[in-house]
Amino acid sequence: MGEQYDELEADRGLYVLRLFVTGASPNSTRAIANLKLILEKHLNGKYELEIVDIYQQPEKAALEQIIALPMLIKKSPGIERRLIGDMSDKEKVLRGLGINA
């Protein structure tokens, strides 16, 4: 899909998300698990999630100017949003993604 997020994704209501983590650290593992639970419950497959390990892909972290980890970036729909932490605060994650639960 590349770096461009076109209107087709927005039209389909597809959430394009990128989660930056640091390997298999406890916070990273928790963030992945918590986020997947939230997404499956509230978006039911209407999302595309890329998990980026900054140790494996440091250039992506540099391009996105990542300053804290784990970090979730919502690319679309709507304006880009960034959330930091282990995604354990479900209400905060839903608000950040613009999902009314």
C-alpha positions as CSV (number, residue, x, y, z in Angstrom):
1,M,0.0,0.0,0.0
2,G,2.9,2.4,0.5
3,E,3.0,5.7,2.3
4,Q,-0.1,7.2,0.5
5,Y,-3.5,6.8,2.1
6,D,-6.0,7.7,-0.6
7,E,-9.7,8.5,-0.5
8,L,-10.6,4.9,-1.2
9,E,-9.7,3.9,2.3
10,A,-11.6,6.8,3.8
11,D,-14.6,5.9,1.6
12,R,-14.5,2.3,2.9
13,G,-14.2,3.6,6.5
14,L,-10.9,1.7,6.8
15,Y,-8.7,2.7,9.7
16,V,-5.0,2.7,8.7
17,L,-2.9,2.4,11.8
18,R,0.8,2.0,12.5
19,L,2.0,0.9,16.0
20,F,5.6,1.5,16.8
21,V,7.2,-0.8,19.4
22,T,10.5,-1.8,20.9
23,G,11.0,-5.5,20.2
24,A,9.3,-7.9,22.6
25,S,9.5,-5.6,25.6
26,P,6.6,-6.0,28.2
27,N,5.1,-2.6,27.2
28,S,5.3,-3.4,23.5
29,T,3.7,-6.8,24.0
30,R,0.9,-5.3,26.2
31,A,0.3,-2.5,23.6
32,I,-0.1,-5.0,20.8
33,A,-2.5,-7.3,22.8
34,N,-4.6,-4.4,24.1
35,L,-4.8,-2.7,20.8
36,K,-5.8,-5.9,18.9
37,L,-8.6,-6.5,21.5
38,I,-9.9,-3.0,21.1
39,L,-9.8,-3.0,17.3
40,E,-11.5,-6.4,16.9
41,K,-14.3,-5.4,19.3
42,H,-14.9,-1.9,17.9
43,L,-13.8,-2.0,14.3
44,N,-14.5,-5.7,13.4
45,G,-11.9,-6.0,10.7
46,K,-12.3,-2.5,9.3
47,Y,-8.7,-1.6,10.0
48,E,-5.2,-2.2,8.7
49,L,-2.6,-2.4,11.4
50,E,1.1,-2.3,10.7
51,I,3.3,-3.1,13.7
52,V,6.8,-1.6,13.4
53,D,9.6,-2.7,15.6
54,I,12.0,0.2,15.7
55,Y,15.0,-2.1,16.2
56,Q,14.1,-3.8,12.9
57,Q,13.0,-0.7,10.9
58,P,14.6,2.3,12.4
59,E,14.2,4.3,9.2
60,K,10.4,4.2,9.6
61,A,10.7,5.5,13.2
62,A,12.9,8.3,12.0
63,L,10.5,9.3,9.2
64,E,7.6,9.5,11.6
65,Q,9.7,11.4,14.2
66,I,8.9,8.9,17.0
67,I,9.8,10.3,20.4
68,A,8.2,7.9,22.8
69,L,7.2,4.2,22.6
70,P,4.9,2.4,22.2
71,M,3.2,4.8,19.8
72,L,0.1,4.4,17.7
73,I,-0.4,6.6,14.7
74,K,-3.8,6.8,13.1
75,K,-3.2,7.7,9.4
76,S,-6.8,7.6,8.3
77,P,-9.7,8.3,8.3
78,G,-9.6,11.9,9.2
79,I,-6.6,13.8,10.6
80,E,-3.5,12.0,11.8
81,R,-3.6,11.2,15.5
82,R,-0.8,9.9,17.8
83,L,-1.3,7.9,21.0
84,I,1.5,6.9,23.4
85,G,1.5,4.1,25.9
86,D,0.5,0.4,26.3
87,M,-3.1,1.1,25.0
88,S,-4.5,-0.2,28.3
89,D,-6.8,2.9,28.7
90,K,-9.5,1.7,26.3
91,E,-11.6,4.9,26.5
92,K,-8.5,7.0,25.7
93,V,-7.7,4.8,22.7
94,L,-11.2,4.9,21.4
95,R,-11.3,8.7,21.8
96,G,-7.9,9.0,20.0
97,L,-9.2,6.9,17.1
98,G,-12.5,8.9,17.0
99,I,-14.6,5.9,17.8
100,N,-17.8,6.4,19.7
101,A,-18.3,3.3,21.9
